[in-house]
Amino acid sequence: MKKALIFLLIVFAVGCQKKYVKAPSEPVKTESAAPAEVKAAADKKGAAEEKIYPKSAEIKRDVLEKKEEVAAKEESVFKDALFDFDKYDIRADARPVLEGIALWLKKNKDVNIVIEGHCDERGTNEYNLALGEKRAKAAKDFLSALGISASRAKTISYGEEKPLCSEQREECYQRNRRAHTTLQR
Amino acid sequence: MKEVRSQKSEVRIFLSVFCILYSVFCILTFAYAKVYIDITSPALRKLPVSFIPAGQAEAKEITEIVRNDFDFTGMFSPVDANIPGAEVKISIEAAVSGQKVTASVAVMDLLENTEILKGKYTAEKTSLRLLSHHISNEIFKAITGQNGIFRTRLSYIANISGKKELHLMDWDGHNDRDIGSRGLIVSHNWSSGGDYLTYSSERNKEWGIYLLTLANYKETFLFSSRELNLAGGFSPSGSIVFSSSRDGSPEIYTMNSDGSNVKKLTRSIGIDVSPAFSPDGSQIAFVSDRGGTPQIYLMNSDGSGIRRITFEGNYNTSPSWSPDGKWIAYVGRKEGLNQIFIVNTDTGDAGQLTDKGNNESPSFSPDGMFIALDSDREGAKGIYIIHIKGGWQKRITPKGMRAATPRWSPYLK
């Protein structure tokens, strides 16, 4: 019973993660691995989620795997690059974040990324979509300057449409003003 | 007899029938000679009106909707029929036959003891609200000489437990329905005849521009690129103005309503978004940060003659034209909050319309008397209507419901 509950919780957490919230965990787990393995891991995860009635042995293995993934997620190299209000220039504190992503991309040459640009809820929707695009592109340009081919990074803006949090405090606004990197699938 | 049905796909067909039958069968007397309320006057006096239902129970319901319509405008003060003081008396009698309701309406000028309007209106029992709003329009026209906005609607984005849906509702907030939840939808706008909406939608990490035909809710794809593409408004002749970053930076473009004939109008390194055609189609208002901060600019519809029209504050966005093309309502940031302002496009005269909470997404009513907007003044962001002369503001979406970016329809037939 307890195990089933934990399993459900973890599946839920991983499910959310996959949809949107945080960077994928595979990169960390397989940091030095060949790209083919990264892909295999991603496929395996997809397959596991499609299973409707997993046997109990499989559940155990899934729980273990997913625990590792959740733990790995915490130290992901795909951190968010944060921005100042109504600005889209790369801040000093965002440089090491993007440098880490560039380093990882150099090690994993066959993997491409999507950079999402986001804004806080202040300001109007359309202007924020444009601002989000500028942020995503600023991050992409920064990666290009570090030697990452522009063809490996797609950008998309979500403006203020997909906030990480919705409290009306600067701490939350700051979390939402971000360029968020995910793997292209 | 006239027929009023609310079935969405039949609206157009029935309306042409409605209009023809209307002119043939209706006994109507209009007294336009006298204008009882000059709604363009700066010092608006509220006209005292009494409402008297008679006949079957439906009369009460219709009268209540009509009374709310009139009360809602802020131009009339409903007066109890038993208390003297009313200058105009509106009598509504209803008779039900099968599935149909017939309302007999009589409007009297009590000061001169003359009949201003007399008419009969028939509709399906299920379309009482539409019938009532139609009656409101007829009475409003008889009293003010102007077209009423009682059958107009608003499109907006409803946030239903985190899921954002495109909705349509009557101008009084009733008759709300979800009309499209295909992906994330932003920047929706009405065509000038009220037959179409255009909007941008994100699908598979691409922003495309789409056209929705309201008669059958059929969606047509118009434009996409790998970058951000945001729908703007329609011109009276049906062109669509939009912004796209397909050449790297968001610029303003126009295209035909089938997506053909794409023309680039602006070239700047910064952000150019939120374009809107003036009501006569000769000019385009848009937002640009070419001067360092987002401000409202105007240009001719071919992209020439770009000029800035907002100078106060460092964050002015979301331009919306008044129907006469003389004013632009916009969102300006003041003391850390977003407020609605209007600016005269000729003189540059400006005024502030809101001061509580954050207020965004202004959209003029087709008669130019009201502005719809979204506001968080009472907590969750909801849709409000304000009178442009100030003083009078009202929330039309239910309290606590998260709703934003209203767009007011043109007059609907």
Contacts between the chains, C-beta under 8 A, distances in Angstrom:
chain1	res1	chain2	res2	distance
A	86	B	293	7.8
A	86	B	294	7.8
A	86	B	315	7.0
A	114	B	205	6.3
A	122	B	338	7.3
A	122	B	358	7.8
A	123	B	315	7.0
A	123	B	317	7.0
A	123	B	338	7.6
A	124	B	274	7.5
A	124	B	317	4.4
A	124	B	318	4.7
A	124	B	331	5.5
A	124	B	338	7.6
A	124	B	360	5.5
A	124	B	361	6.9
A	125	B	186	5.7
A	125	B	187	7.1
A	125	B	361	7.7
A	125	B	404	7.7
A	125	B	405	6.4
A	126	B	186	6.9
A	126	B	187	5.4
A	126	B	230	5.6
A	126	B	243	7.8
A	126	B	273	5.0
A	126	B	274	4.7
A	126	B	287	7.6
A	126	B	317	7.4
A	126	B	318	7.3
A	127	B	271	7.0
A	127	B	273	5.9
A	127	B	274	6.8
A	127	B	287	5.9
A	127	B	294	5.7
A	127	B	317	4.7
A	127	B	318	7.7
A	129	B	186	6.7
A	129	B	207	7.9
A	129	B	228	6.0
A	129	B	230	6.3
A	129	B	273	7.5
A	130	B	228	6.6
A	130	B	230	7.6
A	130	B	243	7.3
A	130	B	245	7.8
A	130	B	250	4.7
A	130	B	271	4.3
A	130	B	273	4.6
A	131	B	271	6.9
A	133	B	227	6.9
A	133	B	228	4.6
A	133	B	245	5.9
A	133	B	250	6.9
A	134	B	271	6.7
A	154	B	205	7.0
A	154	B	226	7.2
A	155	B	227	7.5
A	156	B	202	7.5
A	156	B	205	4.7
A	156	B	206	7.5
A	156	B	207	7.6
A	157	B	207	7.7
A	157	B	228	5.3
A	158	B	184	7.7
A	158	B	202	7.4
A	159	B	186	7.5
A	161	B	164	7.3
A	161	B	184	5.7
A	161	B	186	6.9
A	161	B	202	7.9
